[in-house]
Amino acid sequence: MTKEKILLDYFGIKEFRDKQQETIESLLNGKNTLCLMPTGMGKSLTYQVTALTNGKMALVISPLLALMEQQSDNLNSILEKHNKKAFSFNSNSGNSIKQFNYLRDKFNPPHNPQFLFVSPEKMMLDGYAEFVLRKHKDKIGLIVIDEAHCVSQWGHSFRPAYKMLPSFFQDIFGDNKPPILCLTATVNPIDKNEIVTDFNIDNVIESDSLLRHNIELNIEEEVVKNDDKKIKLDEILEKFKNEKVIVYTHIKKREYGTREMSDYYKAKGYKCAPFDADLKVSDKEEVLKDFTSGKINIVFATNAFGMGIDIPNIRCVVHYLLPESLEQYYQEVGRAGRDGKPSFAYLLHAEPNLRIKKDLIKKSTIKTKDIETFWQSIEGKKKEIPYIGQIGSTDVSEDNSELIIFFKLVEKGFVKIITKGIQGLDCFEQNNSNAVFQSYSSKSRFMKLISSKIGQDLKIIHEAIYSLFDTKQIELKSTPTKLLYYKIIKKITPEDIDLMANEFNEIKEYKLQGLEKMYDVLQNNENINMVLKEHLGLKK
């Protein structure tokens, strides 16, 4: 079936828009492609039509659970009449036992999913997911990095798995990778080059106009106190009382965090809710559902809310706290007016906001002491080289700095990931007596000790166990403990640590420069549209 017939039969659309056709043709010709198109122009159709045309599965790396759930549900409403399916593999699939069973059962030839949505962390930390994808790699015809600006903007800080995706794809596919599509609406030239380099992009396709001309950008005058901003916000919310509005507070706590702001305006009679990382998954889904339906019409949010989510009739976006950069600002205002109708954005700022933002950036920067402490925690008591260690989710703190340091050590060659696996065999039970399983389990309940006693590589042992589970010779009876097994290749010196700390400091300085540039634009009353056009390298 041709791409034109796919577009009509599946989506009821007669013609491609903007750079959709050019992008699809690039992918069908086997080229790694970066596509930049404005929000609401149909970027998702580029990979959907490509996958349905080539008849193979699309593996879609998506940054947010709510986003992948919505994309999967929307696609299934279209695919079900054609006897095809889209699945999202994440914590919503249940506990680890349910997730293992879910993934095994969904890959059931010839009824493999047409689209599989996963997070970068799932790809980096789930050994069974990697096993399944490697087993079915010939059925995967496209890799998609949705919201690709996250690679550069998040990959160096709190989402390090983004920077490990190229090595993950190499582990799965070797040199026979399917085409890779990177999608985004906004990226500056420096970050664009990083994406092109990381994913070996052959073809950069950019819309003739990435500026959203239907959004009126309003930069309010700087005020002295945050209380003055609230007065202006009252006026804005009253003006858009019956419309959908996102208010970006960018923080969860304090008097202007998502929770307190939502409670304050709810008490004033507004239909509103908070959205931030600390909400339960079910609560996030409820907020998204209620906002989409109109049951609530104001969301007080951190920066994750709204990314890629298809809510066309958001009329207003308010920045209550200074955005971290021009990129962040434009990505977030772009969540308004996806239906093409006139929409509005307001940026409210007070002098203390710059200091608060700077403090947050500096506080989150990884320092020499952090690297030293983490290295000591993974090096092992015997200090032998090579040393085989393991790291799991319980071994790292909530701020994610340990994983960032760990992946930096991998990047620098001090540590090598051996395999992504499980801690032991006592979580499994046999359906029938199996010689391989009995041979392993007779040595020890722990995978690392089994490897040591029989002199077999950990990766081979894990592959054998995953294969037994995949063919239903063994089943999970309790939750498996998932681990990254690593090998320390060489010792780190104080000079090495200083060099790494300097790299993290450079990231901090880059963020601070972006923040200062954002603030300077406001102080100098520059034309925000002209500034965005120049900074993002836009054509129109």
Beta strands, then each sheet from edge to edge (+ up, - down):
strand 1: 33-36
strand 2: 57-61
strand 3: 86-89
strand 4: 115-118
strand 5: 140-145
strand 6: 180-184
strand 7: 203-206
strand 8: 215-219
strand 9: 244-248
strand 10: 272-275
strand 11: 298-301
strand 12: 314-319
strand 13: 343-347
strand 14: 387-392
strand 15: 415-422
strand 16: 428-430
strand 17: 474-476
strand 18: 482-488
sheet 1: 3+ 4+ 2+ 5+ 6+ 1+ 7+
sheet 2: 8+ 13+ 12+ 9+ 11+ 10+
sheet 3: 14+ 18- 15+
sheet 4: 16+ 17-
end
